[in-house]
Amino acid sequence: MNLKSITLIVAGAALFASCNQFKVTTTEDGDRYQMHEAGSSEVKGKDGDIVTFDLVIKAESNDTLEITNTYKSGEPIQIALRKGPFKGSFENGLYLLSEGDSATIFVNADSLYSRAQQPLPPGITAGSDLLFIVKMRSIKTTEQFAKEIEEKEKGEGKIIDDYVAASLAGATKSEEGIYSVINKVGGGATVSAGDTVTVHYKGTLLTGEEFDSSIGGEPIKFPIGMGYVIPGWEKTLMTMKAGEKRTVVIPSSLAYGANGAGGVIKPFSPLRFEMELVSVSKK
């Protein structure tokens, strides 16, 4: 397990205050956990189930060291359940929790960092534990999860259609579901995979709230086809010419999907962008 692949969070004071209410339990498989609060369900996850949870990671050897906190970021972690790569892995501990449970899962720091081929960071003592403090939000089968996404995407589609009808007159819709209005026709080079593009942009939610912009600063530069930007951007840019300005509404399936981003962009959020393709550098 690579620590860099896990989004981490800081727990609230009430969660930490409850840490000593229950004893630490060690399973036959060597997983160690301490329950803080029991949820209303007794159903635990199985291989492949989609679990959504908040997480704080702290160092046992340094109480002031907080590795990450999803409460701060506003983005809970969502993964498919899979057994971890070593005995006592954090992933293994998730199988012990039901929906609504909160617990601390103890993971040996040496085992974790050696697996990730990383040295122990400053403040983490050899032989000590990392404390993975978890609040399990939901456990869904893959079928339940797929159905939920389908229903939310249908609802999102109506939101987009209503918005475009009211606020984006003359927009055309691509096969992928991206609405576009060309504000200035470009006359320069077209874009192909492997080209490097320079782009000015402003991104807003459909409510009008701005979440990112290069306006007033330097445009951004990146290669096309390498996954540096959301799929909706790449699909849009590959239909533009240098010098073109365009307004687009991109569905969440081509943006940040069921996870959202940065706390501001919630799950299943369609996004509006003002985009200017400043230049194209051919591969």
MARBAKOL-686866 format. One record per residue (C-alpha): residue number from 1; x, y, z. Coordinates in Angstrom, 3 decimals, decimal comma, padded with zeros to 6 digits. Layout:
BEGIN
TORBA;seq;c1;c2;c3
TORBA;NUM;X;Y;Z
...
***
This chain:
BEGIN
TORBA;seq;c1;c2;c3
TORBA;1;000,000;000,000;000,000
TORBA;2;001,358;003,393;-000,967
TORBA;3;000,559;006,158;001,496
TORBA;4;000,440;008,656;-001,366
TORBA;5;-002,600;006,838;-002,820
TORBA;6;-004,739;007,374;000,256
TORBA;7;-006,534;010,627;000,978
TORBA;8;-006,357;011,263;004,721
TORBA;9;-008,272;013,377;007,312
TORBA;10;-008,343;014,862;010,862
TORBA;11;-011,094;013,653;013,138
TORBA;12;-013,289;015,795;015,383
TORBA;13;-012,604;016,144;019,082
TORBA;14;-015,509;013,904;020,000
TORBA;15;-014,056;011,039;017,996
TORBA;16;-010,694;011,259;019,719
TORBA;17;-012,298;011,568;023,132
TORBA;18;-013,985;008,224;022,653
TORBA;19;-010,778;006,317;021,848
TORBA;20;-010,491;004,683;025,271
TORBA;21;-014,098;003,543;025,641
TORBA;22;-013,425;000,061;024,251
TORBA;23;-010,483;-002,327;024,439
TORBA;24;-008,186;-003,144;021,546
TORBA;25;-009,189;-006,415;019,859
TORBA;26;-006,785;-008,643;017,915
TORBA;27;-008,349;-011,063;015,412
TORBA;28;-007,050;-014,531;014,534
TORBA;29;-005,589;-012,996;011,367
TORBA;30;-003,612;-010,457;013,367
TORBA;31;-005,757;-007,407;012,618
TORBA;32;-006,004;-004,971;015,537
TORBA;33;-008,814;-002,505;016,080
TORBA;34;-010,634;-000,545;018,764
TORBA;35;-014,338;000,213;018,392
TORBA;36;-015,586;003,662;019,392
TORBA;37;-019,171;003,665;018,202
TORBA;38;-021,450;001,005;016,724
TORBA;39;-023,690;001,839;013,779
TORBA;40;-027,248;000,672;013,265
TORBA;41;-026,284;-002,083;010,812
TORBA;42;-024,520;-005,387;011,471
TORBA;43;-023,795;-006,092;007,795
TORBA;44;-020,086;-006,016;006,990
TORBA;45;-018,448;-005,572;003,617
TORBA;46;-017,343;-008,352;001,282
TORBA;47;-014,732;-008,486;-001,464
TORBA;48;-015,596;-005,959;-004,162
TORBA;49;-018,140;-003,997;-002,142
TORBA;50;-017,843;-000,218;-002,424
TORBA;51;-017,142;001,400;000,940
TORBA;52;-017,213;005,108;001,704
TORBA;53;-015,562;006,361;004,880
TORBA;54;-013,943;009,300;006,622
TORBA;55;-010,399;008,761;007,795
TORBA;56;-007,838;010,369;010,066
TORBA;57;-004,306;008,979;010,272
TORBA;58;-002,174;009,831;013,284
TORBA;59;001,164;008,578;014,569
TORBA;60;001,128;006,650;017,842
TORBA;61;004,658;007,884;018,592
TORBA;62;003,854;011,539;017,918
TORBA;63;000,375;012,714;018,888
TORBA;64;000,887;016,074;017,170
TORBA;65;001,681;014,448;013,819
TORBA;66;-001,377;014,194;011,608
TORBA;67;-000,817;012,604;008,239
TORBA;68;-004,158;013,447;006,659
TORBA;69;-007,759;014,392;007,381
TORBA;70;-010,784;013,928;005,116
TORBA;71;-012,961;015,978;007,439
TORBA;72;-010,859;019,009;006,469
TORBA;73;-010,878;018,257;002,761
TORBA;74;-014,591;017,418;002,767
TORBA;75;-013,879;014,397;000,563
TORBA;76;-014,474;010,970;002,119
TORBA;77;-012,570;008,022;000,681
TORBA;78;-014,421;005,597;-001,590
TORBA;79;-012,801;002,296;-002,578
TORBA;80;-013,653;-001,274;-003,519
TORBA;81;-012,887;-003,668;-000,669
TORBA;82;-009,771;-005,738;-001,264
TORBA;83;-007,517;-007,523;001,198
TORBA;84;-004,323;-005,670;002,039
TORBA;85;-000,799;-006,731;001,051
TORBA;86;000,347;-007,746;004,531
TORBA;87;-000,933;-009,097;007,838
TORBA;88;-002,497;-006,284;009,841
TORBA;89;-003,105;-004,040;006,804
TORBA;90;-005,517;-001,136;007,094
TORBA;91;-007,587;-002,618;004,254
TORBA;92;-008,095;-005,817;006,234
TORBA;93;-009,489;-003,837;009,148
TORBA;94;-012,234;-002,360;006,954
TORBA;95;-013,813;-005,816;006,685
TORBA;96;-014,461;-005,686;010,446
TORBA;97;-016,690;-002,589;010,272
TORBA;98;-020,398;-002,164;009,542
TORBA;99;-022,129;000,917;008,188
TORBA;100;-022,102;003,644;010,846
TORBA;101;-019,259;002,120;012,883
TORBA;102;-016,325;004,222;014,004
TORBA;103;-013,071;002,608;015,087
TORBA;104;-009,309;002,895;015,172
TORBA;105;-007,378;000,365;013,102
TORBA;106;-003,785;-000,116;014,254
TORBA;107;-001,183;-000,644;011,530
TORBA;108;002,485;-001,331;012,171
TORBA;109;004,443;001,564;010,671
TORBA;110;007,456;-000,615;009,747
TORBA;111;005,274;-003,036;007,784
TORBA;112;003,435;-000,251;005,989
TORBA;113;006,429;001,826;004,920
TORBA;114;008,625;-001,135;004,014
TORBA;115;005,874;-002,402;001,706
TORBA;116;005,686;001,039;000,122
TORBA;117;009,519;001,043;-000,111
TORBA;118;009,616;004,314;001,772
TORBA;119;011,667;005,264;004,841
TORBA;120;009,871;006,096;008,059
TORBA;121;009,041;009,824;008,022
TORBA;122;010,380;012,093;010,776
TORBA;123;008,300;011,770;013,924
TORBA;124;007,340;008,120;013,391
TORBA;125;009,312;005,748;015,596
TORBA;126;010,426;002,325;014,396
TORBA;127;008,172;-000,408;015,796
TORBA;128;005,298;001,998;016,516
TORBA;129;001,780;002,003;015,065
TORBA;130;-000,140;004,344;012,828
TORBA;131;-003,680;005,004;014,001
TORBA;132;-006,240;004,847;011,185
TORBA;133;-009,367;006,415;012,700
TORBA;134;-012,327;005,446;010,523
TORBA;135;-015,991;006,424;010,322
TORBA;136;-017,766;004,052;007,930
TORBA;137;-020,376;006,034;005,981
TORBA;138;-021,739;003,372;003,657
TORBA;139;-021,230;-000,155;002,331
TORBA;140;-022,777;-001,017;-001,041
TORBA;141;-022,598;-003,984;-003,360
TORBA;142;-021,324;-003,237;-006,858
TORBA;143;-024,899;-003,638;-008,130
TORBA;144;-026,272;-001,157;-005,579
TORBA;145;-023,463;001,284;-006,349
TORBA;146;-023,982;001,067;-010,119
TORBA;147;-027,729;001,626;-009,740
TORBA;148;-027,153;004,632;-007,484
TORBA;149;-024,773;006,204;-010,005
TORBA;150;-027,215;005,578;-012,857
TORBA;151;-030,031;007,287;-010,955
TORBA;152;-027,853;010,274;-010,014
TORBA;153;-026,585;010,682;-013,575
TORBA;154;-030,166;010,697;-014,873
TORBA;155;-031,021;013,449;-012,414
TORBA;156;-027,885;015,348;-013,381
TORBA;157;-028,852;015,142;-017,058
TORBA;158;-032,108;016,988;-016,396
TORBA;159;-030,265;019,635;-014,371
TORBA;160;-027,872;020,224;-017,272
TORBA;161;-030,647;020,364;-019,881
TORBA;162;-032,633;022,862;-017,810
TORBA;163;-029,532;025,008;-017,221
TORBA;164;-028,556;025,074;-020,891
TORBA;165;-032,100;025,963;-021,946
TORBA;166;-032,105;028,905;-019,519
TORBA;167;-028,486;030,090;-019,662
TORBA;168;-026,637;028,869;-022,753
TORBA;169;-028,640;029,825;-025,837
TORBA;170;-027,508;028,262;-029,093
TORBA;171;-025,458;025,520;-027,469
TORBA;172;-024,783;022,326;-029,378
TORBA;173;-024,434;018,924;-027,712
TORBA;174;-021,695;016,412;-028,493
TORBA;175;-022,159;012,645;-028,520
TORBA;176;-020,486;012,530;-025,097
TORBA;177;-022,985;015,015;-023,640
TORBA;178;-020,828;018,176;-023,642
TORBA;179;-022,709;021,376;-024,460
TORBA;180;-020,709;024,053;-026,318
TORBA;181;-021,073;027,605;-027,556
TORBA;182;-018,302;029,086;-029,727
TORBA;183;-017,731;032,686;-028,656
TORBA;184;-014,796;033,375;-030,991
TORBA;185;-013,833;031,327;-034,026
TORBA;186;-010,225;030,184;-034,128
TORBA;187;-008,083;030,185;-037,236
TORBA;188;-004,966;028,408;-036,049
TORBA;189;-003,846;024,816;-035,690
TORBA;190;-006,167;022,017;-034,672
TORBA;191;-005,358;019,738;-031,723
TORBA;192;-004,285;016,108;-031,904
TORBA;193;-003,190;013,619;-029,234
TORBA;194;000,407;014,335;-028,233
TORBA;195;000,229;018,068;-028,991
TORBA;196;000,941;020,555;-026,221
TORBA;197;-001,724;023,209;-025,724
TORBA;198;-001,763;026,530;-023,894
TORBA;199;-005,160;027,407;-022,406
TORBA;200;-006,794;030,228;-020,486
TORBA;201;-009,900;029,200;-018,561
TORBA;202;-012,419;029,928;-015,840
TORBA;203;-014,377;027,155;-014,137
TORBA;204;-017,661;027,598;-012,298
TORBA;205;-020,416;025,453;-010,876
TORBA;206;-023,823;025,814;-012,504
TORBA;207;-024,729;028,017;-009,530
TORBA;208;-022,141;030,511;-010,795
TORBA;209;-019,649;029,851;-007,996
TORBA;210;-016,103;030,051;-009,364
TORBA;211;-013,731;027,267;-008,284
TORBA;212;-010,682;027,878;-010,486
TORBA;213;-009,358;030,337;-013,069
TORBA;214;-006,229;031,379;-014,967
TORBA;215;-007,721;034,748;-015,905
TORBA;216;-005,458;037,551;-014,717
TORBA;217;-002,520;035,168;-014,520
TORBA;218;-000,576;032,836;-016,767
TORBA;219;-002,389;030,333;-019,004
TORBA;220;-001,731;026,656;-018,342
TORBA;221;000,239;024,406;-020,688
TORBA;222;-000,040;020,614;-020,917
TORBA;223;000,106;017,727;-023,416
TORBA;224;-003,107;016,266;-024,811
TORBA;225;-003,862;012,585;-024,309
TORBA;226;-001,794;012,108;-021,144
TORBA;227;-004,547;012,514;-018,546
TORBA;228;-003,284;015,835;-017,205
TORBA;229;-006,800;017,303;-017,269
TORBA;230;-010,351;015,982;-016,994
TORBA;231;-011,634;013,971;-019,983
TORBA;232;-014,195;016,668;-020,841
TORBA;233;-011,385;019,151;-021,409
TORBA;234;-009,434;016,850;-023,693
TORBA;235;-012,522;015,978;-025,748
TORBA;236;-013,383;019,678;-026,074
TORBA;237;-009,872;020,850;-026,972
TORBA;238;-009,554;018,245;-029,701
TORBA;239;-012,481;019,932;-031,488
TORBA;240;-011,021;023,462;-031,192
TORBA;241;-008,552;025,549;-033,214
TORBA;242;-005,914;027,896;-031,834
TORBA;243;-007,430;031,292;-031,047
TORBA;244;-010,900;029,872;-030,374
TORBA;245;-012,913;030,832;-027,310
TORBA;246;-015,686;028,546;-026,153
TORBA;247;-018,154;028,113;-023,293
TORBA;248;-018,805;024,484;-022,354
TORBA;249;-020,903;022,578;-019,828
TORBA;250;-019,296;019,244;-018,983
TORBA;251;-021,205;016,416;-017,228
TORBA;252;-019,641;014,952;-014,097
TORBA;253;-018,944;011,666;-015,887
TORBA;254;-016,303;013,571;-017,886
TORBA;255;-015,170;015,674;-014,918
TORBA;256;-014,880;014,573;-011,274
TORBA;257;-017,696;012,026;-011,209
TORBA;258;-018,897;010,390;-008,018
TORBA;259;-015,942;011,674;-005,971
TORBA;260;-016,036;015,427;-006,581
TORBA;261;-012,895;017,487;-005,937
TORBA;262;-011,489;019,987;-003,509
TORBA;263;-014,559;020,121;-001,278
TORBA;264;-016,142;022,752;-003,568
TORBA;265;-017,000;020,397;-006,429
TORBA;266;-019,463;017,937;-004,948
TORBA;267;-020,077;014,445;-006,360
TORBA;268;-022,044;014,404;-009,631
TORBA;269;-021,456;018,102;-010,284
TORBA;270;-021,637;019,289;-013,915
TORBA;271;-019,166;022,109;-014,578
TORBA;272;-019,128;025,208;-016,773
TORBA;273;-015,877;026,427;-018,320
TORBA;274;-014,899;029,477;-020,329
TORBA;275;-011,992;028,165;-022,423
TORBA;276;-009,566;029,939;-024,751
TORBA;277;-007,151;027,820;-026,780
TORBA;278;-004,242;030,262;-026,878
TORBA;279;-001,829;028,135;-028,894
TORBA;280;-001,050;024,615;-030,102
TORBA;281;002,472;023,163;-030,237
TORBA;282;002,436;020,166;-032,564
TORBA;283;004,047;016,964;-031,334
***
